[in-house]
Amino acid sequence: MQRILIIAANCALLVLLLIGLPAATRDQVGNLQLSYAATGRMMMLCGLSIAAGLNVLAALFLIKAPKQKIIGWEWAGIFGALLLVYYAFIRGHFNFEWLKKALLWVQHNL
């Protein structure tokens, strides 16, 4: 039962962070979409940090069973990896220009 609770709570956090935060920091008026990029980025970084930290704290102090501890550490790793990837994307260490060019090429050649 504890395993299901851990997975459900982390899935809810993931959905909230990946779907809820972008929707909350974006406003649409007609066909014009307004976005508060700095606020959205800061909220995403804070949310991912809090989620990773809570999973670490839960794995260290709250969860007693070894199998559930492993699940807690796995989720901490998932949120930590998402945090690192998002931070690297914001800082410009990698981008998706290659994907944009490939899609434009497909659009022009098909």
ZAMARGU-4260 file (C-alpha; in steps of 0.2 Angstrom, whole numbers, plus 5000, padded with zeros to 4 digits):
<rodrens>
0) 5000/5000/5000 | 5014/5012/5004 | 5022/5008/4987 | 5006/5014/4978 | 5005/5029/4989
5) 5023/5034/4984 | 5020/5031/4966 | 5003/5040/4965 | 5010/5055/4975 | 5025/5057/4964
10) 5015/5055/4948 | 5003/5068/4954 | 5018/5080/4957 | 5025/5076/4940 | 5008/5080/4932
15) 5007/5096/4942 | 5024/5102/4937 | 5024/5097/4919 | 5006/5102/4915 | 4999/5113/4929
20) 5014/5125/4930 | 5015/5130/4912 | 4996/5132/4911 | 4996/5142/4927 | 5009/5154/4921
25) 5002/5157/4904 | 4987/5168/4899 | 4978/5167/4882 | 4968/5182/4876 | 4959/5177/4859
30) 4973/5170/4848 | 4986/5179/4858 | 4996/5169/4870 | 5005/5178/4884 | 5018/5169/4894
35) 5028/5175/4910 | 5044/5166/4906 | 5054/5171/4921 | 5040/5166/4933 | 5037/5150/4924
40) 5055/5145/4924 | 5058/5150/4943 | 5042/5140/4948 | 5048/5125/4938 | 5065/5125/4945
45) 5058/5127/4963 | 5045/5114/4960 | 5057/5101/4954 | 5069/5105/4968 | 5056/5103/4981
50) 5050/5087/4974 | 5067/5079/4973 | 5071/5086/4991 | 5055/5078/4998 | 5059/5062/4990
55) 5076/5062/4998 | 5069/5066/5015 | 5056/5053/5013 | 5068/5040/5008 | 5080/5044/5022
60) 5068/5047/5037 | 5050/5042/5033 | 5050/5026/5024 | 5056/5011/5033 | 5054/4996/5021
65) 5069/4994/5010 | 5059/4991/4994 | 5050/5007/4997 | 5066/5016/5000 | 5072/5011/4983
70) 5056/5018/4975 | 5059/5035/4985 | 5077/5036/4979 | 5072/5032/4961 | 5059/5046/4961
75) 5072/5057/4969 | 5083/5053/4954 | 5070/5056/4942 | 5066/5073/4949 | 5084/5077/4950
80) 5088/5072/4932 | 5073/5083/4926 | 5080/5097/4937 | 5097/5096/4929 | 5090/5094/4911
85) 5078/5109/4913 | 5092/5120/4921 | 5104/5115/4906 | 5090/5119/4894 | 5087/5136/4902
90) 5106/5140/4902 | 5107/5136/4884 | 5119/5121/4886 | 5108/5111/4874 | 5093/5116/4863
95) 5082/5109/4850 | 5087/5118/4835 | 5091/5102/4826 | 5073/5096/4828 | 5067/5113/4822
100) 5078/5112/4806 | 5073/5094/4803 | 5054/5098/4804 | 5056/5113/4793 | 5065/5102/4780
105) 5051/5089/4781 | 5038/5103/4779 | 5047/5110/4764 | 5051/5094/4755 | 5034/5084/4757
</rodrens>
